Amino acid sequence: MLRRSCLAPRVNGDFPQRNNLCRSRCTIEGKVCKLIIASGSSENIIAADAVKKLSLKDELHPTPYKLAWL
C-alpha cells in the first residue's frame, strides 16, 4: 500500500501551492518540536511562544535573504 504525504487534493480554481501543508517533527536544543511547512511560503517564521519556551535568542539576520523551494 502506498501513501502520499504532504499532498492535498486539488480543487478547480484553487491555487494548491498556497494551501499545501506538510507536518513533521524536528529537534531544537534536544527537544522534539512539531514543524509545519507551508509550501507557498518563502518566509522563515517561528512562533514567539516557541522562542520563549525553548529559550532561544532572537536576533535579526545581518544580511537577510529570501528562501525559495527548488
TIRO-2110 file (N, C-alpha, C; in Angstrom, 1 decimal):
// TIRO-2110
0.8, -1.2, 0.0, N, 1, A
0.0, 0.0, 0.0, CA, 1, A
0.9, 1.2, 0.0, C, 1, A
0.6, 2.2, -0.9, N, 2, A
1.4, 3.4, -1.0, CA, 2, A
0.5, 4.5, -0.4, C, 2, A
1.2, 5.5, 0.3, N, 3, A
0.5, 6.6, 0.9, CA, 3, A
1.3, 7.9, 0.5, C, 3, A
0.6, 8.8, 0.0, N, 4, A
1.3, 10.1, -0.4, CA, 4, A
1.2, 11.0, 0.9, C, 4, A
2.3, 11.6, 1.2, N, 5, A
2.3, 12.5, 2.3, CA, 5, A
2.5, 13.9, 1.8, C, 5, A
2.1, 14.9, 2.5, N, 6, A
2.2, 16.3, 2.1, CA, 6, A
1.5, 16.7, 0.9, C, 6, A
0.5, 16.0, 0.5, N, 7, A
-0.2, 16.3, -0.7, CA, 7, A
-1.7, 16.5, -0.4, C, 7, A
-2.3, 17.6, -0.9, N, 8, A
-3.7, 17.8, -0.7, CA, 8, A
-4.4, 17.7, -2.0, C, 8, A
-5.7, 17.3, -2.1, N, 9, A
-6.4, 17.2, -3.3, CA, 9, A
-6.6, 18.6, -4.0, C, 9, A
-6.5, 18.7, -5.3, N, 10, A
-6.7, 19.9, -6.0, CA, 10, A
-8.2, 20.2, -6.2, C, 10, A
-8.5, 21.5, -6.0, N, 11, A
-9.9, 22.0, -6.2, CA, 11, A
-9.8, 23.0, -7.4, C, 11, A
-10.7, 22.9, -8.4, N, 12, A
-10.6, 23.8, -9.5, CA, 12, A
-10.7, 25.2, -9.1, C, 12, A
-9.9, 26.1, -9.7, N, 13, A
-9.9, 27.5, -9.4, CA, 13, A
-9.1, 27.8, -8.1, C, 13, A
-8.5, 26.8, -7.5, N, 14, A
-7.7, 27.0, -6.3, CA, 14, A
-6.3, 27.0, -6.6, C, 14, A
-5.5, 27.7, -5.8, N, 15, A
-4.0, 27.7, -6.0, CA, 15, A
-3.4, 26.7, -5.0, C, 15, A
-3.2, 25.5, -5.4, N, 16, A
-2.7, 24.4, -4.4, CA, 16, A
-1.4, 24.8, -3.8, C, 16, A
-0.5, 25.5, -4.5, N, 17, A
0.8, 25.8, -3.9, CA, 17, A
0.6, 26.7, -2.7, C, 17, A
-0.5, 27.4, -2.5, N, 18, A
-0.7, 28.3, -1.4, CA, 18, A
-1.4, 27.6, -0.2, C, 18, A
-1.8, 26.4, -0.4, N, 19, A
-2.6, 25.7, 0.6, CA, 19, A
-2.0, 24.4, 1.2, C, 19, A
-1.0, 23.9, 0.5, N, 20, A
-0.4, 22.6, 1.0, CA, 20, A
0.4, 22.8, 2.2, C, 20, A
0.1, 22.0, 3.2, N, 21, A
0.9, 22.0, 4.5, CA, 21, A
1.5, 20.6, 4.7, C, 21, A
2.8, 20.6, 5.1, N, 22, A
3.5, 19.4, 5.4, CA, 22, A
3.8, 19.4, 6.9, C, 22, A
3.4, 18.4, 7.6, N, 23, A
3.7, 18.4, 9.1, CA, 23, A
4.8, 17.4, 9.3, C, 23, A
5.7, 17.8, 10.2, N, 24, A
6.9, 17.0, 10.5, CA, 24, A
7.3, 17.3, 12.0, C, 24, A
8.4, 16.7, 12.4, N, 25, A
9.0, 17.0, 13.7, CA, 25, A
10.5, 17.3, 13.5, C, 25, A
11.0, 18.1, 14.4, N, 26, A
12.4, 18.4, 14.4, CA, 26, A
12.9, 18.5, 15.8, C, 26, A
14.2, 18.5, 16.0, N, 27, A
14.8, 18.6, 17.3, CA, 27, A
15.5, 20.0, 17.4, C, 27, A
15.2, 20.7, 18.5, N, 28, A
15.8, 22.0, 18.7, CA, 28, A
16.3, 22.0, 20.2, C, 28, A
17.6, 22.2, 20.4, N, 29, A
18.1, 22.1, 21.7, CA, 29, A
17.8, 20.9, 22.5, C, 29, A
17.7, 19.7, 21.8, N, 30, A
17.4, 18.5, 22.4, CA, 30, A
16.0, 18.2, 22.7, C, 30, A
15.1, 19.1, 22.2, N, 31, A
13.6, 18.9, 22.4, CA, 31, A
13.0, 18.7, 21.1, C, 31, A
12.1, 17.7, 21.0, N, 32, A
11.4, 17.4, 19.8, CA, 32, A
10.2, 18.4, 19.6, C, 32, A
10.1, 19.0, 18.5, N, 33, A
9.1, 20.0, 18.2, CA, 33, A
8.3, 19.7, 17.0, C, 33, A
7.1, 20.1, 16.9, N, 34, A
6.3, 19.9, 15.7, CA, 34, A
6.6, 21.0, 14.7, C, 34, A
6.7, 20.7, 13.5, N, 35, A
7.1, 21.6, 12.4, CA, 35, A
6.1, 21.6, 11.3, C, 35, A
5.6, 22.7, 10.9, N, 36, A
4.7, 22.8, 9.8, CA, 36, A
5.3, 23.6, 8.6, C, 36, A
5.4, 23.0, 7.5, N, 37, A
5.9, 23.7, 6.3, CA, 37, A
4.8, 24.0, 5.4, C, 37, A
4.6, 25.3, 5.1, N, 38, A
3.6, 25.8, 4.1, CA, 38, A
4.3, 25.9, 2.8, C, 38, A
3.9, 25.1, 1.8, N, 39, A
4.6, 25.1, 0.5, CA, 39, A
4.6, 26.4, -0.2, C, 39, A
3.6, 27.3, 0.0, N, 40, A
3.5, 28.5, -0.7, CA, 40, A
4.3, 29.7, 0.0, C, 40, A
4.9, 29.4, 1.1, N, 41, A
5.6, 30.4, 1.9, CA, 41, A
7.1, 30.4, 1.6, C, 41, A
7.6, 31.6, 1.6, N, 42, A
9.1, 31.7, 1.5, CA, 42, A
9.6, 32.5, 2.7, C, 42, A
8.8, 32.6, 3.7, N, 43, A
9.3, 33.3, 4.9, CA, 43, A
9.8, 32.3, 6.0, C, 43, A
10.7, 32.7, 6.7, N, 44, A
11.3, 31.9, 7.8, CA, 44, A
10.7, 32.4, 9.1, C, 44, A
9.7, 31.7, 9.7, N, 45, A
8.9, 32.2, 10.8, CA, 45, A
8.9, 31.2, 11.9, C, 45, A
8.9, 31.7, 13.1, N, 46, A
8.8, 30.8, 14.3, CA, 46, A
7.9, 31.5, 15.3, C, 46, A
7.0, 30.8, 16.0, N, 47, A
6.1, 31.4, 17.0, CA, 47, A
6.9, 32.0, 18.1, C, 47, A
6.4, 33.2, 18.6, N, 48, A
7.1, 33.8, 19.8, CA, 48, A
7.0, 32.9, 21.0, C, 48, A
6.0, 32.1, 21.1, N, 49, A
5.8, 31.2, 22.3, CA, 49, A
6.9, 30.1, 22.2, C, 49, A
7.2, 29.6, 21.0, N, 50, A
8.3, 28.6, 20.8, CA, 50, A
9.7, 29.2, 21.2, C, 50, A
9.9, 30.4, 20.8, N, 51, A
11.2, 31.1, 21.1, CA, 51, A
11.3, 31.2, 22.6, C, 51, A
10.3, 31.5, 23.3, N, 52, A
10.3, 31.7, 24.8, CA, 52, A
10.5, 30.3, 25.5, C, 52, A
9.7, 29.3, 25.1, N, 53, A
9.7, 28.0, 25.7, CA, 53, A
11.1, 27.3, 25.5, C, 53, A
11.7, 27.5, 24.3, N, 54, A
12.9, 26.9, 24.0, CA, 54, A
14.1, 27.7, 24.4, C, 54, A
13.9, 28.9, 25.0, N, 55, A
14.9, 29.8, 25.5, CA, 55, A
15.9, 30.1, 24.3, C, 55, A
15.3, 30.4, 23.2, N, 56, A
16.2, 30.8, 22.0, CA, 56, A
16.5, 32.3, 22.0, C, 56, A
17.6, 32.6, 21.4, N, 57, A
18.0, 34.0, 21.3, CA, 57, A
17.4, 34.6, 20.0, C, 57, A
16.7, 35.7, 20.1, N, 58, A
16.0, 36.3, 19.0, CA, 58, A
16.9, 37.5, 18.5, C, 58, A
17.4, 37.3, 17.2, N, 59, A
18.2, 38.3, 16.6, CA, 59, A
17.9, 38.5, 15.1, C, 59, A
18.2, 39.7, 14.6, N, 60, A
18.0, 39.9, 13.2, CA, 60, A
19.2, 39.4, 12.4, C, 60, A
18.9, 38.9, 11.2, N, 61, A
20.0, 38.4, 10.3, CA, 61, A
20.7, 39.6, 9.7, C, 61, A
22.0, 39.7, 9.8, N, 62, A
22.7, 40.9, 9.2, CA, 62, A
22.4, 41.2, 7.8, C, 62, A
22.3, 40.1, 7.0, N, 63, A
22.0, 40.3, 5.5, CA, 63, A
20.9, 39.2, 5.2, C, 63, A
19.7, 39.6, 5.4, N, 64, A
18.6, 38.6, 5.2, CA, 64, A
18.5, 38.3, 3.7, C, 64, A
18.1, 37.1, 3.4, N, 65, A
17.9, 36.6, 2.0, CA, 65, A
16.5, 35.9, 1.9, C, 65, A
16.0, 35.8, 0.7, N, 66, A
14.7, 35.2, 0.5, CA, 66, A
14.9, 33.7, 0.3, C, 66, A
14.0, 32.9, 1.0, N, 67, A
14.0, 31.5, 0.8, CA, 67, A
13.1, 31.1, -0.3, C, 67, A
13.4, 30.0, -1.0, N, 68, A
12.5, 29.5, -2.1, CA, 68, A
12.6, 28.0, -2.2, C, 68, A
11.6, 27.4, -2.7, N, 69, A
11.5, 26.0, -2.9, CA, 69, A
12.2, 25.7, -4.3, C, 69, A
12.9, 24.6, -4.4, N, 70, A
13.5, 24.2, -5.6, CA, 70, A
12.7, 23.1, -6.3, C, 70, A
END
